Amino acid sequence: MSGRRVIWLLLAACAFSCRQPQPLFRRLEIPAARVLAGLAQDGGGGLYFRKPNRSLRFGHRGRGLRLISSLEGPCCLDLYFWSPASGRLRLRARREDRGEFLAREFDLRRGFNAITVDLRLRRGDRLALEAEHDGVFSRPLLYRLLPASERRNIFLISADNLGADHLELYGYRRDTGPAISAFRRQAVLYRWAFANSPWTLPAHMSLFTSLHETEHGVTHRVLNEMDAAAGREEPMVRAFPLRPGLDFLVERLSRSFITCGFSGGINLGALFGFYRGFDLYAEAPDDLDKPRAAARLFARAEEHLLSRRFPAAFYFLHTYQVHLPYRPPPDLLERIDRPPTCREFDFEKDIGGISGIFRRGDARRPDDASALYDAEVMEFDRRFGEFIAFLKRSDLYNRAMIILLSDHGEEFFEHGSWAHGTDLFNSQVRVPLLVKFPGGRFAGRRVDGAISLVDVMPTVLDFYGIDVPPGMSGRSRLGELRGAPPPSASVFSVNLDCRSWLAIPPQAALIQGGYKLIRHLRRQDSAPGFFAASPPVFPARQLFHLADDPNESRDLAGELPQVAAGLDAVLQDFLDGKAGPASGRPQALPPEALEALRALGYIR
């Protein structure tokens, strides 16, 4: 191919994990010194190619790519090719003793193209890919083909905005989650799981870094929030992404698993650093187009699982199905025992946006909004159940680890505010957490001790024998499942530097020994006139006994002053040790992200 840029690289065998020495797959290794303009770079020096709503590990820029295999037997070559124009791509395979034994051509469309080819290989076979146009190759994956029952998958499913207090499993009066209740029989149920922040962006970053918001500092901020909230100016929003020096734990997991992310984007956009460690990170802005957001998410996952038969894979699946605005399918509203007087609920139209978040409105509005929310939960549950049935039909269920969780809950004026991001009461920070382990291990177990999102990824890494980096705030919780004494865990939730709006009163909370202490912090920079109704005024500290009072209606701080003082001292030590904002360089958000944030209710 005269005049065509081609790179030769070797694909060597790779261990599945330290416990599975057989070679299953290998990524193309990229020389560390090769940094090209227009590429993103993660904290470990890995390079990423990014186009709107899709990010992938960078392999090579040019027209051709050539590989030498060290795997044998039935294999699959899997990669993405971004093409600037439509055209053709040719794959040729040569063997020293028989010459060319495979020639295939693929039609290329402009943009991303998925290339998947089954091969029967020997060590030393040479593969060549040649395109008609210069483009970008992802890091190719060469892996052994295994029967579905022998593949290992991890599914981390995040139902954004799904509060534990709206599931029957956690004591709710409506049966909103029959499929989740059925799944519970094969899973470990964590009764008291908490988000570390009350809104999407910092909570998910805590999940993936095992750090609190005081340590990772990832957020977005409206620089002109007073004028923007008043409608005098368009909001000037800056993203504060994960800085390069911090661990994103998918990077650790990706040493043993092929990693794929399918998210609703926006607050989980690659811009904030969520692409790190993923071979493919795909965002779906149309996830906000309800009522079929969850259905589309799981359909994408099923299609990917059928077309890509990875021997060991991690899938992050996230949807805004349960998030504002509530527009549930009409058939599910018929299952609500007290049907709402309206068919949808919109943050701007019905609450007045962020300025109206502390204004109750008419007496029936909380019940109507809660009913619509419950129908959204039912829709997610229905699609989750269909996905579990698909995994069972496809013989992928038994060896899979399946984690179902949420990043925060939703408030319906139980404590004087709407939605989330405003306080640390259980309605906003108590989340469902169920973990099905491979082979039915620990099935049906119930854990009553407190746990938080920062503990999830260390537990996953520990189960698969992958080292957890030092300095994490979370820790593996496998010990108590294996019979060790329950840890005396301290769980922290905060809404401080990473608040969605700085005018929202800051708070910090500690859950320990069955009690929860909330510290309401006063600041002079809270802007008067920012909200249509003033935020509720709470005592400086509140104490609740969770098992007796999960709805936090009885403040015990005056009755149990020693308990409150002891927990307050622990919380103060945590606040004294906080590192402060630690994000990467601020970046402007693109216009489409601003519109999505407006639809979700985060900006006006």
Beta strands, then each sheet from edge to edge (+ up, - down):
strand 1: 6-10
strand 2: 15-17
strand 3: 20-23
strand 4: 25-27
strand 5: 39-41
strand 6: 47-51
strand 7: 54-68
strand 8: 73-83
strand 9: 87-95
strand 10: 99-108
strand 11: 111-121
strand 12: 126-138
strand 13: 141-144
strand 14: 152-159
strand 15: 188-194
strand 16: 219-222
strand 17: 237-240
strand 18: 258-263
strand 19: 280-283
strand 20: 312-319
strand 21: 401-405
strand 22: 411-412
strand 23: 418-419
strand 24: 430-431
strand 25: 433-436
strand 26: 446-452
strand 27: 491-495
strand 28: 507-512
strand 29: 515-520
strand 30: 541-545
strand 31: 587-588
sheet 1: 1+ 7+ 6- 5+
sheet 2: 1+ 7+ 12- 8+ 11-
sheet 3: 1+ 7+ 19- 18- 20- 14- 21- 25+ 15- 24+
sheet 4: 1+ 7+ 12- 9+ 10-
sheet 5: 1+ 7+ 12- 8+ 13- 4+
sheet 6: 1+ 7+ 19- 18- 20- 14- 21- 25+ 15- 26-
sheet 7: 2+ 3-
sheet 8: 16+ 17- 31+
sheet 9: 22+ 23-
sheet 10: 27+ 28- 29+ 30-
end
